Amino acid sequence: YDSPEWKNAWQNWLRGVEAVMTKNQIKPEDYCIEVWDEPHLEDAEKVINTCRLAKEACPDMRLQITFGASRHSQATLDALIPYVDIWCFWGAYFNDAKFRAFQQRLQENGKTIQLYYCDTNLRAPLYRYYRMHAWLGWYYGVDDLGLFTYTNGPGGYYGRGSWKTCLGGGVVYR
């Protein structure tokens, strides 16, 4: 990470994706690249750096980041504003008044806000998850909703909810 070779490879990969999209007449507003999915707190510097490098390489490419239950500092979130276009937040973020002010600031800057839940436990509160999800999105004034459910498959993998293991029996519904 962070070597000249790594930076070159990361930026050239993004340029390659952009070139394929352009060749196939897919406009930047019709796709996005999710740079990070639920990054860990200790990766804050990497998160900022990879997003900055991505935006430098492809200024017109829409970049997305998804923040899960780990709460990154306000300084980290602020540092990402120039680079990230689509901000996807786990639903519990919206219960925080300070976050709501940040959400408003993002929207005033033309950023897209998404609310999502991704429960992996069959004991999840179904009322909130299935009945209230759309209403919460409306109430919080988000642009998009994400609702993800992981159903664990056979094979003795109790608790495994990773989409990367679908060939082992898991199924993902979006």
C-alpha positions in Angstrom: 0.0 0.0 0.0 1.0 3.6 -0.8 4.1 2.7 -2.9 4.5 4.4 -6.3 3.6 1.1 -7.9 0.5 0.7 -5.9 -0.7 4.2 -6.7 0.0 3.7 -10.4 -1.9 0.4 -10.4 -4.9 1.8 -8.6 -5.2 4.9 -10.8 -4.6 2.9 -14.0 -7.2 0.3 -13.0 -9.8 3.1 -12.5 -8.8 4.7 -15.8 -9.3 1.3 -17.4 -12.8 0.9 -16.0 -13.6 4.5 -17.2 -12.3 3.6 -20.7 -14.5 0.5 -20.9 -17.5 2.5 -19.8 -16.8 5.3 -22.3 -16.2 2.8 -25.1 -19.6 1.2 -24.3 -21.3 4.6 -24.2 -22.0 4.4 -20.5 -22.1 7.9 -19.0 -20.5 8.7 -15.7 -23.9 9.4 -14.2 -25.1 5.9 -15.0 -22.5 4.0 -12.9 -20.4 4.4 -9.8 -17.4 2.8 -8.2 -17.7 1.8 -4.6 -14.2 2.5 -3.3 -14.8 1.2 0.2 -17.4 -1.0 1.8 -17.6 -0.5 5.6 -14.0 0.4 6.2 -12.4 -0.2 9.5 -11.6 2.8 11.7 -7.8 2.0 11.6 -8.0 2.4 7.8 -9.1 6.0 7.8 -5.9 7.3 6.2 -6.1 4.6 3.5 -9.8 5.5 2.9 -9.0 9.1 2.4 -5.9 8.4 0.2 -7.6 5.9 -2.1 -10.6 8.2 -2.6 -8.3 11.2 -3.3 -6.2 9.2 -5.8 -9.4 7.9 -7.5 -10.8 11.3 -8.0 -7.5 12.7 -9.2 -7.3 9.8 -11.8 -10.9 10.1 -12.9 -12.5 13.4 -11.9 -15.8 12.6 -13.7 -16.2 9.1 -12.2 -18.8 8.9 -9.4 -17.3 7.4 -6.3 -19.2 5.7 -3.5 -18.3 4.8 0.0 -20.4 2.7 2.4 -20.1 3.3 6.2 -21.3 0.5 8.5 -21.6 0.3 12.2 -18.0 1.6 12.8 -18.2 5.3 13.3 -15.4 7.2 11.6 -14.4 10.6 13.1 -15.9 13.8 11.8 -12.4 14.8 10.6 -12.3 11.7 8.4 -15.8 12.3 7.0 -14.9 16.0 6.3 -11.7 15.0 4.5 -13.7 12.8 2.2 -16.2 15.4 1.0 -14.2 16.5 -2.1 -13.7 13.0 -3.3 -16.9 11.0 -2.6 -20.1 11.6 -4.5 -22.4 8.9 -3.1 -22.5 8.3 0.7 -24.2 5.1 1.9 -24.8 5.0 5.6 -26.0 2.2 7.9 -29.4 3.2 9.3 -28.3 3.8 12.9 -26.3 6.9 11.8 -29.5 8.8 11.2 -30.4 8.7 14.9 -27.6 11.1 15.7 -28.4 14.8 15.5 -24.7 15.7 14.7 -24.8 13.2 11.8 -28.1 14.7 10.5 -26.3 18.1 10.3 -23.5 16.5 8.3 -26.1 14.8 6.0 -27.6 18.2 5.3 -24.2 19.6 4.5 -23.5 16.8 2.1 -26.8 17.2 0.3 -26.3 21.0 0.1 -23.0 20.1 -1.7 -24.9 17.9 -4.2 -23.9 14.6 -2.7 -26.2 11.5 -2.9 -27.2 10.0 0.4 -28.2 6.4 0.8 -29.6 4.6 3.9 -29.1 0.9 4.2 -29.5 -2.0 6.6 -27.8 -5.3 6.1 -28.9 -7.7 8.8 -27.4 -11.1 8.7 -29.3 -12.6 11.7 -32.7 -14.2 11.3 -33.6 -12.7 14.7 -33.4 -9.1 13.2 -36.4 -6.9 14.0 -38.6 -7.6 10.9 -40.8 -4.6 11.6 -37.9 -2.2 11.3 -36.2 -4.1 8.6 -39.1 -4.6 6.2 -41.9 -2.4 7.2 -40.1 0.8 8.4 -37.2 0.9 6.0 -38.9 2.9 3.2 -40.6 5.2 5.8 -37.2 5.9 7.5 -35.7 6.8 4.1 -38.6 9.2 3.4 -38.4 10.7 6.9 -34.6 11.2 6.7 -34.8 12.6 3.2 -32.3 10.2 1.6 -31.9 9.8 -2.1 -31.7 6.0 -2.2 -32.4 3.0 0.0 -30.5 -0.2 0.2 -31.9 -3.3 1.8 -29.6 -6.3 1.9 -30.3 -9.7 3.3 -27.9 -12.6 3.6 -29.3 -16.1 4.0 -26.7 -18.6 5.2 -26.4 -21.8 3.3 -25.8 -25.4 4.2 -22.5 -26.9 5.0 -22.1 -26.2 8.7 -21.3 -22.5 8.1 -23.5 -21.1 10.8 -23.2 -17.3 10.9 -21.4 -17.0 7.5 -23.0 -14.2 5.7 -20.4 -13.2 3.2 -21.5 -12.8 -0.4 -18.0 -14.0 -1.3 -19.0 -17.5 -0.2 -22.1 -17.8 -2.3 -20.7 -20.8 -4.1 -20.6 -22.5 -0.8 -24.4 -22.2 -0.4 -25.1 -18.6 0.6 -27.6 -16.6 -1.3 -27.7 -12.8 -1.4 -30.8 -10.7 -2.2 -30.5 -7.1 -3.0 
